[in-house]
Amino acid sequence: MIDARGLSCPEPVILIKKAMASREKEYEMMVDNRTALENVTRFAQHQGYEVEHGAEGGDYRLRIYQK
C-alpha cells in the first residue's frame, strides 16, 4: 500500500514510478485529491497498467494492476 495522502503532484506519481521499478503486477495506492488521482491514473496507463479506483470518505483508493 502506497499512502500518498497529503502529497501534491508530482510526488504521488514519483512514488508509483519508484514502486513500479520492482515490476510487481499489482499496487494499491491512497491519494486525497482528484489531481493526484488523474495524474497517477494517466501515468500508470501509459506504463501498461489498468487502474480501478473508488472513493473512501475524502480519499481515493487505487488498484493498479497488469492483466
Distance bins in CASP14 RR format, pairs under 12 A and 6 or more apart:
PFRMAT RR
TARGET T0000
AUTHOR 0000-0000-0000
RMODE 2
METHOD distances of the structure
MODEL  1
1 15 0 0 0 0 0 1 0 0 0 0 0
1 16 0 0 0 0 0 1 0 0 0 0 0
1 19 0 0 0 0 0 1 0 0 0 0 0
1 26 0 0 0 0 0 1 0 0 0 0 0
1 27 0 0 0 0 1 0 0 0 0 0 0
1 28 1 0 1 0 0 0 0 0 0 0 0
1 29 1 0 0 1 0 0 0 0 0 0 0
1 30 1 0 0 1 0 0 0 0 0 0 0
1 31 0 0 0 0 0 1 0 0 0 0 0
1 61 0 0 0 0 1 0 0 0 0 0 0
1 62 0 0 0 0 0 1 0 0 0 0 0
1 63 0 0 0 0 0 1 0 0 0 0 0
1 64 0 0 0 0 0 1 0 0 0 0 0
2 11 0 0 0 0 0 1 0 0 0 0 0
2 12 0 0 0 0 1 0 0 0 0 0 0
2 13 0 0 0 0 0 1 0 0 0 0 0
2 14 0 0 0 0 0 1 0 0 0 0 0
2 15 1 0 1 0 0 0 0 0 0 0 0
2 16 1 0 0 1 0 0 0 0 0 0 0
2 17 0 0 0 0 0 1 0 0 0 0 0
2 18 0 0 0 0 1 0 0 0 0 0 0
2 19 1 0 1 0 0 0 0 0 0 0 0
2 20 0 0 0 0 0 1 0 0 0 0 0
2 22 0 0 0 0 0 1 0 0 0 0 0
2 24 0 0 0 0 0 1 0 0 0 0 0
2 26 0 0 0 0 0 1 0 0 0 0 0
2 27 1 0 0 1 0 0 0 0 0 0 0
2 28 1 0 0 1 0 0 0 0 0 0 0
2 29 1 0 1 0 0 0 0 0 0 0 0
2 30 1 0 0 1 0 0 0 0 0 0 0
2 31 0 0 0 0 1 0 0 0 0 0 0
2 36 0 0 0 0 0 1 0 0 0 0 0
2 40 0 0 0 0 1 0 0 0 0 0 0
2 44 0 0 0 0 0 1 0 0 0 0 0
2 61 0 0 0 0 0 1 0 0 0 0 0
2 62 0 0 0 0 1 0 0 0 0 0 0
2 63 0 0 0 0 0 1 0 0 0 0 0
2 64 0 0 0 0 1 0 0 0 0 0 0
3 11 0 0 0 0 0 1 0 0 0 0 0
3 12 0 0 0 0 1 0 0 0 0 0 0
3 15 0 0 0 0 1 0 0 0 0 0 0
3 16 0 0 0 0 0 1 0 0 0 0 0
3 19 0 0 0 0 0 1 0 0 0 0 0
3 27 0 0 0 0 0 1 0 0 0 0 0
3 28 0 0 0 0 1 0 0 0 0 0 0
3 29 1 0 0 1 0 0 0 0 0 0 0
3 30 1 0 1 0 0 0 0 0 0 0 0
3 31 0 0 0 0 1 0 0 0 0 0 0
3 32 0 0 0 0 1 0 0 0 0 0 0
3 36 0 0 0 0 0 1 0 0 0 0 0
3 59 0 0 0 0 1 0 0 0 0 0 0
3 60 0 0 0 0 0 1 0 0 0 0 0
3 61 0 0 0 0 0 1 0 0 0 0 0
3 62 0 0 0 0 0 1 0 0 0 0 0
4 10 0 0 0 0 0 1 0 0 0 0 0
4 11 1 0 0 1 0 0 0 0 0 0 0
4 12 1 1 0 0 0 0 0 0 0 0 0
4 13 0 0 0 0 1 0 0 0 0 0 0
4 14 0 0 0 0 1 0 0 0 0 0 0
4 15 1 0 1 0 0 0 0 0 0 0 0
4 16 1 0 0 1 0 0 0 0 0 0 0
4 17 0 0 0 0 0 1 0 0 0 0 0
4 18 0 0 0 0 0 1 0 0 0 0 0
4 19 0 0 0 0 0 1 0 0 0 0 0
4 27 0 0 0 0 0 1 0 0 0 0 0
4 28 0 0 0 0 0 1 0 0 0 0 0
4 29 1 0 0 1 0 0 0 0 0 0 0
4 30 1 0 0 1 0 0 0 0 0 0 0
4 31 1 0 1 0 0 0 0 0 0 0 0
4 32 1 0 0 1 0 0 0 0 0 0 0
4 33 0 0 0 0 1 0 0 0 0 0 0
4 35 0 0 0 0 0 1 0 0 0 0 0
4 36 1 0 0 1 0 0 0 0 0 0 0
4 37 0 0 0 0 1 0 0 0 0 0 0
4 39 0 0 0 0 0 1 0 0 0 0 0
4 40 1 0 0 1 0 0 0 0 0 0 0
4 59 0 0 0 0 1 0 0 0 0 0 0
4 60 0 0 0 0 1 0 0 0 0 0 0
4 61 0 0 0 0 0 1 0 0 0 0 0
4 62 0 0 0 0 1 0 0 0 0 0 0
4 64 0 0 0 0 0 1 0 0 0 0 0
5 11 0 0 0 0 0 1 0 0 0 0 0
5 12 0 0 0 0 1 0 0 0 0 0 0
5 15 0 0 0 0 0 1 0 0 0 0 0
5 29 0 0 0 0 1 0 0 0 0 0 0
5 30 1 0 1 0 0 0 0 0 0 0 0
5 31 1 0 0 1 0 0 0 0 0 0 0
5 32 1 0 1 0 0 0 0 0 0 0 0
5 33 0 0 0 0 1 0 0 0 0 0 0
5 36 0 0 0 0 1 0 0 0 0 0 0
5 37 0 0 0 0 0 1 0 0 0 0 0
5 56 0 0 0 0 0 1 0 0 0 0 0
5 57 0 0 0 0 0 1 0 0 0 0 0
5 58 0 0 0 0 1 0 0 0 0 0 0
5 59 1 0 0 1 0 0 0 0 0 0 0
5 60 0 0 0 0 1 0 0 0 0 0 0
5 61 0 0 0 0 0 1 0 0 0 0 0
5 62 0 0 0 0 0 1 0 0 0 0 0
6 12 0 0 0 0 1 0 0 0 0 0 0
6 15 0 0 0 0 0 1 0 0 0 0 0
6 30 0 0 0 0 1 0 0 0 0 0 0
6 31 0 0 0 0 1 0 0 0 0 0 0
6 32 1 0 1 0 0 0 0 0 0 0 0
6 33 1 0 0 1 0 0 0 0 0 0 0
6 35 0 0 0 0 0 1 0 0 0 0 0
6 36 0 0 0 0 1 0 0 0 0 0 0
6 58 0 0 0 0 0 1 0 0 0 0 0
6 59 0 0 0 0 1 0 0 0 0 0 0
7 13 0 0 0 0 1 0 0 0 0 0 0
7 14 0 0 0 0 1 0 0 0 0 0 0
7 15 1 0 0 1 0 0 0 0 0 0 0
7 16 0 0 0 0 0 1 0 0 0 0 0
7 29 0 0 0 0 0 1 0 0 0 0 0
7 30 0 0 0 0 0 1 0 0 0 0 0
7 31 1 0 0 1 0 0 0 0 0 0 0
7 32 0 0 0 0 1 0 0 0 0 0 0
7 33 0 0 0 0 1 0 0 0 0 0 0
7 35 0 0 0 0 0 1 0 0 0 0 0
7 36 1 0 0 1 0 0 0 0 0 0 0
7 39 0 0 0 0 0 1 0 0 0 0 0
7 40 0 0 0 0 0 1 0 0 0 0 0
8 14 0 0 0 0 0 1 0 0 0 0 0
8 31 0 0 0 0 0 1 0 0 0 0 0
8 32 0 0 0 0 0 1 0 0 0 0 0
8 33 1 0 0 1 0 0 0 0 0 0 0
8 35 1 0 0 1 0 0 0 0 0 0 0
8 36 1 0 0 1 0 0 0 0 0 0 0
8 39 0 0 0 0 0 1 0 0 0 0 0
9 15 0 0 0 0 0 1 0 0 0 0 0
9 16 0 0 0 0 0 1 0 0 0 0 0
9 31 0 0 0 0 1 0 0 0 0 0 0
9 32 0 0 0 0 0 1 0 0 0 0 0
9 33 0 0 0 0 1 0 0 0 0 0 0
9 34 0 0 0 0 0 1 0 0 0 0 0
9 35 1 0 1 0 0 0 0 0 0 0 0
9 36 1 0 1 0 0 0 0 0 0 0 0
9 37 0 0 0 0 0 1 0 0 0 0 0
9 38 0 0 0 0 1 0 0 0 0 0 0
9 39 1 0 1 0 0 0 0 0 0 0 0
9 40 0 0 0 0 1 0 0 0 0 0 0
9 41 0 0 0 0 0 1 0 0 0 0 0
9 42 0 0 0 0 0 1 0 0 0 0 0
9 43 0 0 0 0 0 1 0 0 0 0 0
10 16 0 0 0 0 0 1 0 0 0 0 0
10 17 0 0 0 0 1 0 0 0 0 0 0
10 18 0 0 0 0 0 1 0 0 0 0 0
10 35 0 0 0 0 0 1 0 0 0 0 0
10 36 0 0 0 0 1 0 0 0 0 0 0
10 39 1 0 0 1 0 0 0 0 0 0 0
10 40 0 0 0 0 1 0 0 0 0 0 0
10 42 0 0 0 0 0 1 0 0 0 0 0
10 43 0 0 0 0 1 0 0 0 0 0 0
11 17 0 0 0 0 0 1 0 0 0 0 0
11 18 0 0 0 0 0 1 0 0 0 0 0
11 29 0 0 0 0 0 1 0 0 0 0 0
11 31 0 0 0 0 1 0 0 0 0 0 0
11 32 0 0 0 0 0 1 0 0 0 0 0
11 33 0 0 0 0 0 1 0 0 0 0 0
11 35 0 0 0 0 0 1 0 0 0 0 0
11 36 0 0 0 0 1 0 0 0 0 0 0
11 39 0 0 0 0 1 0 0 0 0 0 0
11 40 0 0 0 0 0 1 0 0 0 0 0
12 18 0 0 0 0 0 1 0 0 0 0 0
12 19 0 0 0 0 0 1 0 0 0 0 0
12 27 0 0 0 0 0 1 0 0 0 0 0
12 29 1 0 0 1 0 0 0 0 0 0 0
12 30 0 0 0 0 1 0 0 0 0 0 0
12 31 1 0 1 0 0 0 0 0 0 0 0
12 32 0 0 0 0 1 0 0 0 0 0 0
12 33 0 0 0 0 1 0 0 0 0 0 0
12 34 0 0 0 0 0 1 0 0 0 0 0
12 35 0 0 0 0 1 0 0 0 0 0 0
12 36 1 0 1 0 0 0 0 0 0 0 0
12 37 0 0 0 0 1 0 0 0 0 0 0
12 38 0 0 0 0 0 1 0 0 0 0 0
12 39 1 0 0 1 0 0 0 0 0 0 0
12 40 1 0 1 0 0 0 0 0 0 0 0
12 41 0 0 0 0 0 1 0 0 0 0 0
12 42 0 0 0 0 0 1 0 0 0 0 0
12 43 0 0 0 0 1 0 0 0 0 0 0
12 44 0 0 0 0 0 1 0 0 0 0 0
12 60 0 0 0 0 0 1 0 0 0 0 0
12 62 0 0 0 0 1 0 0 0 0 0 0
12 64 0 0 0 0 0 1 0 0 0 0 0
13 19 0 0 0 0 0 1 0 0 0 0 0
13 20 0 0 0 0 0 1 0 0 0 0 0
13 29 0 0 0 0 0 1 0 0 0 0 0
13 31 0 0 0 0 0 1 0 0 0 0 0
13 35 0 0 0 0 0 1 0 0 0 0 0
13 36 1 0 0 1 0 0 0 0 0 0 0
13 37 0 0 0 0 0 1 0 0 0 0 0
13 38 0 0 0 0 0 1 0 0 0 0 0
13 39 1 0 1 0 0 0 0 0 0 0 0
13 40 1 0 1 0 0 0 0 0 0 0 0
13 41 0 0 0 0 0 1 0 0 0 0 0
13 42 0 0 0 0 1 0 0 0 0 0 0
13 43 1 0 1 0 0 0 0 0 0 0 0
13 44 0 0 0 0 1 0 0 0 0 0 0
13 46 0 0 0 0 0 1 0 0 0 0 0
13 47 0 0 0 0 0 1 0 0 0 0 0
13 62 0 0 0 0 0 1 0 0 0 0 0
13 64 0 0 0 0 0 1 0 0 0 0 0
14 20 0 0 0 0 0 1 0 0 0 0 0
14 21 0 0 0 0 0 1 0 0 0 0 0
14 36 0 0 0 0 0 1 0 0 0 0 0
14 39 0 0 0 0 0 1 0 0 0 0 0
14 40 0 0 0 0 0 1 0 0 0 0 0
14 43 0 0 0 0 1 0 0 0 0 0 0
15 21 0 0 0 0 0 1 0 0 0 0 0
15 27 0 0 0 0 1 0 0 0 0 0 0
15 29 1 0 0 1 0 0 0 0 0 0 0
15 30 0 0 0 0 0 1 0 0 0 0 0
15 31 0 0 0 0 1 0 0 0 0 0 0
15 36 0 0 0 0 1 0 0 0 0 0 0
15 39 0 0 0 0 0 1 0 0 0 0 0
15 40 0 0 0 0 1 0 0 0 0 0 0
15 43 0 0 0 0 0 1 0 0 0 0 0
15 44 0 0 0 0 0 1 0 0 0 0 0
15 62 0 0 0 0 0 1 0 0 0 0 0
15 64 0 0 0 0 0 1 0 0 0 0 0
16 22 0 0 0 0 0 1 0 0 0 0 0
16 24 0 0 0 0 0 1 0 0 0 0 0
16 27 1 0 0 1 0 0 0 0 0 0 0
16 28 0 0 0 0 0 1 0 0 0 0 0
16 29 1 0 0 1 0 0 0 0 0 0 0
16 30 0 0 0 0 0 1 0 0 0 0 0
16 31 0 0 0 0 1 0 0 0 0 0 0
16 36 0 0 0 0 1 0 0 0 0 0 0
16 37 0 0 0 0 0 1 0 0 0 0 0
16 39 0 0 0 0 1 0 0 0 0 0 0
16 40 1 0 1 0 0 0 0 0 0 0 0
16 41 0 0 0 0 1 0 0 0 0 0 0
16 42 0 0 0 0 0 1 0 0 0 0 0
16 43 1 0 0 1 0 0 0 0 0 0 0
16 44 1 0 0 1 0 0 0 0 0 0 0
16 45 0 0 0 0 0 1 0 0 0 0 0
16 46 0 0 0 0 0 1 0 0 0 0 0
16 47 0 0 0 0 1 0 0 0 0 0 0
16 49 0 0 0 0 1 0 0 0 0 0 0
16 51 0 0 0 0 0 1 0 0 0 0 0
16 62 0 0 0 0 1 0 0 0 0 0 0
16 64 1 0 0 1 0 0 0 0 0 0 0
17 27 0 0 0 0 0 1 0 0 0 0 0
17 29 0 0 0 0 0 1 0 0 0 0 0
17 39 0 0 0 0 0 1 0 0 0 0 0
17 40 0 0 0 0 1 0 0 0 0 0 0
17 43 1 0 0 1 0 0 0 0 0 0 0
17 44 0 0 0 0 1 0 0 0 0 0 0
17 46 0 0 0 0 0 1 0 0 0 0 0
17 47 0 0 0 0 1 0 0 0 0 0 0
17 49 0 0 0 0 0 1 0 0 0 0 0
17 64 0 0 0 0 0 1 0 0 0 0 0
18 27 0 0 0 0 0 1 0 0 0 0 0
18 29 0 0 0 0 0 1 0 0 0 0 0
18 43 0 0 0 0 0 1 0 0 0 0 0
19 25 0 0 0 0 0 1 0 0 0 0 0
19 26 0 0 0 0 0 1 0 0 0 0 0
19 27 1 0 1 0 0 0 0 0 0 0 0
19 28 0 0 0 0 0 1 0 0 0 0 0
19 29 0 0 0 0 1 0 0 0 0 0 0
19 40 0 0 0 0 0 1 0 0 0 0 0
19 43 0 0 0 0 0 1 0 0 0 0 0
19 44 0 0 0 0 0 1 0 0 0 0 0
19 47 0 0 0 0 0 1 0 0 0 0 0
19 49 0 0 0 0 0 1 0 0 0 0 0
19 62 0 0 0 0 0 1 0 0 0 0 0
19 64 0 0 0 0 1 0 0 0 0 0 0
20 26 0 0 0 0 0 1 0 0 0 0 0
20 27 1 0 0 1 0 0 0 0 0 0 0
20 29 0 0 0 0 0 1 0 0 0 0 0
20 40 0 0 0 0 0 1 0 0 0 0 0
20 43 0 0 0 0 1 0 0 0 0 0 0
20 44 0 0 0 0 1 0 0 0 0 0 0
20 46 0 0 0 0 0 1 0 0 0 0 0
20 47 1 0 0 1 0 0 0 0 0 0 0
20 48 0 0 0 0 1 0 0 0 0 0 0
20 49 1 0 0 1 0 0 0 0 0 0 0
20 64 0 0 0 0 1 0 0 0 0 0 0
20 65 0 0 0 0 0 1 0 0 0 0 0
20 66 0 0 0 0 0 1 0 0 0 0 0
21 27 0 0 0 0 0 1 0 0 0 0 0
21 47 0 0 0 0 0 1 0 0 0 0 0
23 47 0 0 0 0 0 1 0 0 0 0 0
23 49 0 0 0 0 0 1 0 0 0 0 0
23 66 0 0 0 0 1 0 0 0 0 0 0
24 49 0 0 0 0 0 1 0 0 0 0 0
24 64 0 0 0 0 1 0 0 0 0 0 0
24 65 0 0 0 0 1 0 0 0 0 0 0
24 66 0 0 0 0 1 0 0 0 0 0 0
25 48 0 0 0 0 0 1 0 0 0 0 0
25 49 0 0 0 0 1 0 0 0 0 0 0
25 50 0 0 0 0 0 1 0 0 0 0 0
25 63 0 0 0 0 0 1 0 0 0 0 0
25 64 0 0 0 0 1 0 0 0 0 0 0
25 65 1 0 0 1 0 0 0 0 0 0 0
25 66 1 0 1 0 0 0 0 0 0 0 0
25 67 0 0 0 0 1 0 0 0 0 0 0
26 44 0 0 0 0 0 1 0 0 0 0 0
26 49 0 0 0 0 1 0 0 0 0 0 0
26 50 0 0 0 0 1 0 0 0 0 0 0
26 51 0 0 0 0 0 1 0 0 0 0 0
26 52 0 0 0 0 0 1 0 0 0 0 0
26 62 0 0 0 0 0 1 0 0 0 0 0
26 63 1 0 0 1 0 0 0 0 0 0 0
26 64 1 0 0 1 0 0 0 0 0 0 0
26 65 1 0 1 0 0 0 0 0 0 0 0
26 66 1 0 0 1 0 0 0 0 0 0 0
26 67 0 0 0 0 0 1 0 0 0 0 0
27 40 0 0 0 0 1 0 0 0 0 0 0
27 43 0 0 0 0 0 1 0 0 0 0 0
27 44 0 0 0 0 1 0 0 0 0 0 0
27 47 0 0 0 0 0 1 0 0 0 0 0
27 49 0 0 0 0 1 0 0 0 0 0 0
27 50 0 0 0 0 0 1 0 0 0 0 0
27 51 0 0 0 0 1 0 0 0 0 0 0
27 52 0 0 0 0 0 1 0 0 0 0 0
27 61 0 0 0 0 0 1 0 0 0 0 0
27 62 1 0 0 1 0 0 0 0 0 0 0
27 63 1 0 0 1 0 0 0 0 0 0 0
27 64 1 0 1 0 0 0 0 0 0 0 0
27 65 1 0 0 1 0 0 0 0 0 0 0
27 66 0 0 0 0 1 0 0 0 0 0 0
28 40 0 0 0 0 0 1 0 0 0 0 0
28 44 0 0 0 0 0 1 0 0 0 0 0
28 51 0 0 0 0 0 1 0 0 0 0 0
28 52 0 0 0 0 0 1 0 0 0 0 0
28 53 0 0 0 0 0 1 0 0 0 0 0
28 54 0 0 0 0 0 1 0 0 0 0 0
28 56 0 0 0 0 0 1 0 0 0 0 0
28 60 0 0 0 0 0 1 0 0 0 0 0
28 61 1 0 0 1 0 0 0 0 0 0 0
28 62 1 0 0 1 0 0 0 0 0 0 0
28 63 1 0 1 0 0 0 0 0 0 0 0
28 64 1 0 0 1 0 0 0 0 0 0 0
28 65 0 0 0 0 1 0 0 0 0 0 0
29 36 0 0 0 0 1 0 0 0 0 0 0
29 37 0 0 0 0 1 0 0 0 0 0 0
29 39 0 0 0 0 0 1 0 0 0 0 0
29 40 1 0 0 1 0 0 0 0 0 0 0
29 41 0 0 0 0 0 1 0 0 0 0 0
29 43 0 0 0 0 0 1 0 0 0 0 0
29 44 0 0 0 0 1 0 0 0 0 0 0
29 49 0 0 0 0 0 1 0 0 0 0 0
29 51 0 0 0 0 1 0 0 0 0 0 0
29 52 0 0 0 0 0 1 0 0 0 0 0
29 53 0 0 0 0 1 0 0 0 0 0 0
29 54 0 0 0 0 0 1 0 0 0 0 0
29 59 0 0 0 0 0 1 0 0 0 0 0
29 60 0 0 0 0 1 0 0 0 0 0 0
29 61 1 0 0 1 0 0 0 0 0 0 0
29 62 1 0 1 0 0 0 0 0 0 0 0
29 63 0 0 0 0 1 0 0 0 0 0 0
29 64 1 0 0 1 0 0 0 0 0 0 0
29 65 0 0 0 0 0 1 0 0 0 0 0
30 36 0 0 0 0 1 0 0 0 0 0 0
30 37 0 0 0 0 0 1 0 0 0 0 0
30 40 0 0 0 0 0 1 0 0 0 0 0
30 53 0 0 0 0 0 1 0 0 0 0 0
30 54 0 0 0 0 0 1 0 0 0 0 0
30 55 0 0 0 0 0 1 0 0 0 0 0
30 56 1 0 0 1 0 0 0 0 0 0 0
30 57 0 0 0 0 0 1 0 0 0 0 0
30 58 0 0 0 0 0 1 0 0 0 0 0
30 59 1 0 1 0 0 0 0 0 0 0 0
30 60 1 0 0 1 0 0 0 0 0 0 0
30 61 1 0 1 0 0 0 0 0 0 0 0
30 62 1 0 0 1 0 0 0 0 0 0 0
30 63 0 0 0 0 0 1 0 0 0 0 0
30 64 0 0 0 0 0 1 0 0 0 0 0
31 37 1 0 1 0 0 0 0 0 0 0 0
31 38 0 0 0 0 1 0 0 0 0 0 0
31 39 0 0 0 0 1 0 0 0 0 0 0
31 40 1 0 0 1 0 0 0 0 0 0 0
31 41 0 0 0 0 1 0 0 0 0 0 0
31 44 0 0 0 0 0 1 0 0 0 0 0
31 51 0 0 0 0 0 1 0 0 0 0 0
31 53 0 0 0 0 1 0 0 0 0 0 0
31 54 0 0 0 0 0 1 0 0 0 0 0
31 55 0 0 0 0 0 1 0 0 0 0 0
31 56 0 0 0 0 0 1 0 0 0 0 0
31 58 0 0 0 0 1 0 0 0 0 0 0
31 59 1 0 0 1 0 0 0 0 0 0 0
31 60 1 0 1 0 0 0 0 0 0 0 0
31 61 0 0 0 0 1 0 0 0 0 0 0
31 62 1 0 0 1 0 0 0 0 0 0 0
31 64 0 0 0 0 0 1 0 0 0 0 0
32 40 0 0 0 0 0 1 0 0 0 0 0
32 55 0 0 0 0 0 1 0 0 0 0 0
32 56 0 0 0 0 1 0 0 0 0 0 0
32 57 0 0 0 0 1 0 0 0 0 0 0
32 58 1 0 0 1 0 0 0 0 0 0 0
32 59 1 0 1 0 0 0 0 0 0 0 0
32 60 1 0 0 1 0 0 0 0 0 0 0
32 61 0 0 0 0 0 1 0 0 0 0 0
32 62 0 0 0 0 0 1 0 0 0 0 0
33 39 0 0 0 0 1 0 0 0 0 0 0
33 40 0 0 0 0 0 1 0 0 0 0 0
33 55 0 0 0 0 0 1 0 0 0 0 0
33 58 0 0 0 0 1 0 0 0 0 0 0
33 59 0 0 0 0 1 0 0 0 0 0 0
33 60 0 0 0 0 1 0 0 0 0 0 0
34 40 0 0 0 0 0 1 0 0 0 0 0
34 41 0 0 0 0 0 1 0 0 0 0 0
34 53 0 0 0 0 0 1 0 0 0 0 0
34 55 0 0 0 0 0 1 0 0 0 0 0
34 58 0 0 0 0 0 1 0 0 0 0 0
34 59 0 0 0 0 0 1 0 0 0 0 0
34 60 1 0 0 1 0 0 0 0 0 0 0
35 41 0 0 0 0 0 1 0 0 0 0 0
35 42 0 0 0 0 0 1 0 0 0 0 0
35 60 0 0 0 0 0 1 0 0 0 0 0
36 42 0 0 0 0 0 1 0 0 0 0 0
36 43 0 0 0 0 0 1 0 0 0 0 0
36 44 0 0 0 0 0 1 0 0 0 0 0
36 53 0 0 0 0 0 1 0 0 0 0 0
36 59 0 0 0 0 0 1 0 0 0 0 0
36 60 1 0 0 1 0 0 0 0 0 0 0
36 62 0 0 0 0 1 0 0 0 0 0 0
37 43 0 0 0 0 0 1 0 0 0 0 0
37 44 0 0 0 0 0 1 0 0 0 0 0
37 51 0 0 0 0 1 0 0 0 0 0 0
37 52 0 0 0 0 0 1 0 0 0 0 0
37 53 1 0 0 1 0 0 0 0 0 0 0
37 54 0 0 0 0 1 0 0 0 0 0 0
37 55 0 0 0 0 1 0 0 0 0 0 0
37 58 0 0 0 0 0 1 0 0 0 0 0
37 59 0 0 0 0 1 0 0 0 0 0 0
37 60 1 0 1 0 0 0 0 0 0 0 0
37 61 0 0 0 0 1 0 0 0 0 0 0
37 62 1 0 0 1 0 0 0 0 0 0 0
37 64 0 0 0 0 0 1 0 0 0 0 0
38 44 0 0 0 0 0 1 0 0 0 0 0
38 45 0 0 0 0 0 1 0 0 0 0 0
38 51 0 0 0 0 0 1 0 0 0 0 0
38 53 0 0 0 0 0 1 0 0 0 0 0
38 60 0 0 0 0 1 0 0 0 0 0 0
38 62 0 0 0 0 0 1 0 0 0 0 0
39 45 0 0 0 0 0 1 0 0 0 0 0
39 46 0 0 0 0 0 1 0 0 0 0 0
39 51 0 0 0 0 0 1 0 0 0 0 0
39 60 0 0 0 0 0 1 0 0 0 0 0
39 62 0 0 0 0 0 1 0 0 0 0 0
40 46 0 0 0 0 0 1 0 0 0 0 0
40 47 0 0 0 0 0 1 0 0 0 0 0
40 49 0 0 0 0 0 1 0 0 0 0 0
40 51 1 0 0 1 0 0 0 0 0 0 0
40 53 0 0 0 0 1 0 0 0 0 0 0
40 60 0 0 0 0 1 0 0 0 0 0 0
40 61 0 0 0 0 0 1 0 0 0 0 0
40 62 1 0 0 1 0 0 0 0 0 0 0
40 63 0 0 0 0 0 1 0 0 0 0 0
40 64 1 0 0 1 0 0 0 0 0 0 0
41 47 0 0 0 0 0 1 0 0 0 0 0
41 48 0 0 0 0 0 1 0 0 0 0 0
41 49 0 0 0 0 1 0 0 0 0 0 0
41 50 0 0 0 0 1 0 0 0 0 0 0
41 51 1 0 1 0 0 0 0 0 0 0 0
41 52 0 0 0 0 1 0 0 0 0 0 0
41 53 1 0 0 1 0 0 0 0 0 0 0
41 54 0 0 0 0 0 1 0 0 0 0 0
41 60 0 0 0 0 1 0 0 0 0 0 0
41 62 1 0 0 1 0 0 0 0 0 0 0
41 63 0 0 0 0 0 1 0 0 0 0 0
41 64 0 0 0 0 1 0 0 0 0 0 0
42 48 0 0 0 0 0 1 0 0 0 0 0
42 49 0 0 0 0 0 1 0 0 0 0 0
42 51 0 0 0 0 1 0 0 0 0 0 0
42 62 0 0 0 0 0 1 0 0 0 0 0
42 64 0 0 0 0 0 1 0 0 0 0 0
43 49 0 0 0 0 1 0 0 0 0 0 0
43 51 0 0 0 0 1 0 0 0 0 0 0
43 62 0 0 0 0 0 1 0 0 0 0 0
43 64 0 0 0 0 1 0 0 0 0 0 0
44 50 0 0 0 0 1 0 0 0 0 0 0
44 51 1 0 1 0 0 0 0 0 0 0 0
44 52 0 0 0 0 0 1 0 0 0 0 0
44 53 0 0 0 0 0 1 0 0 0 0 0
44 62 1 0 0 1 0 0 0 0 0 0 0
44 63 0 0 0 0 0 1 0 0 0 0 0
44 64 1 0 1 0 0 0 0 0 0 0 0
44 65 0 0 0 0 1 0 0 0 0 0 0
44 66 0 0 0 0 1 0 0 0 0 0 0
45 51 1 0 0 1 0 0 0 0 0 0 0
45 52 0 0 0 0 0 1 0 0 0 0 0
45 62 0 0 0 0 0 1 0 0 0 0 0
45 64 0 0 0 0 1 0 0 0 0 0 0
45 65 0 0 0 0 0 1 0 0 0 0 0
45 66 0 0 0 0 0 1 0 0 0 0 0
46 64 0 0 0 0 0 1 0 0 0 0 0
47 64 0 0 0 0 1 0 0 0 0 0 0
47 65 0 0 0 0 0 1 0 0 0 0 0
47 66 0 0 0 0 1 0 0 0 0 0 0
48 64 0 0 0 0 1 0 0 0 0 0 0
48 65 0 0 0 0 0 1 0 0 0 0 0
48 66 1 0 0 1 0 0 0 0 0 0 0
48 67 0 0 0 0 1 0 0 0 0 0 0
49 62 0 0 0 0 1 0 0 0 0 0 0
49 63 0 0 0 0 1 0 0 0 0 0 0
49 64 1 0 1 0 0 0 0 0 0 0 0
49 65 1 0 0 1 0 0 0 0 0 0 0
49 66 1 0 1 0 0 0 0 0 0 0 0
49 67 0 0 0 0 1 0 0 0 0 0 0
50 62 0 0 0 0 0 1 0 0 0 0 0
50 63 0 0 0 0 1 0 0 0 0 0 0
50 64 1 0 0 1 0 0 0 0 0 0 0
50 65 1 0 1 0 0 0 0 0 0 0 0
50 66 1 0 0 1 0 0 0 0 0 0 0
50 67 1 0 0 1 0 0 0 0 0 0 0
51 60 0 0 0 0 0 1 0 0 0 0 0
51 61 0 0 0 0 0 1 0 0 0 0 0
51 62 1 0 1 0 0 0 0 0 0 0 0
51 63 1 0 0 1 0 0 0 0 0 0 0
51 64 1 0 1 0 0 0 0 0 0 0 0
51 65 0 0 0 0 1 0 0 0 0 0 0
51 66 0 0 0 0 0 1 0 0 0 0 0
51 67 0 0 0 0 0 1 0 0 0 0 0
52 60 0 0 0 0 0 1 0 0 0 0 0
52 61 0 0 0 0 1 0 0 0 0 0 0
52 62 1 0 0 1 0 0 0 0 0 0 0
52 63 1 0 1 0 0 0 0 0 0 0 0
52 64 0 0 0 0 1 0 0 0 0 0 0
52 65 1 0 0 1 0 0 0 0 0 0 0
52 67 0 0 0 0 0 1 0 0 0 0 0
53 59 0 0 0 0 0 1 0 0 0 0 0
53 60 1 0 1 0 0 0 0 0 0 0 0
53 61 1 0 0 1 0 0 0 0 0 0 0
53 62 1 0 1 0 0 0 0 0 0 0 0
53 63 1 0 0 1 0 0 0 0 0 0 0
53 64 0 0 0 0 1 0 0 0 0 0 0
53 65 0 0 0 0 0 1 0 0 0 0 0
54 60 1 0 1 0 0 0 0 0 0 0 0
54 61 1 0 1 0 0 0 0 0 0 0 0
54 62 1 0 0 1 0 0 0 0 0 0 0
54 63 0 0 0 0 1 0 0 0 0 0 0
55 61 1 0 0 1 0 0 0 0 0 0 0
55 62 0 0 0 0 0 1 0 0 0 0 0
56 62 0 0 0 0 0 1 0 0 0 0 0
END
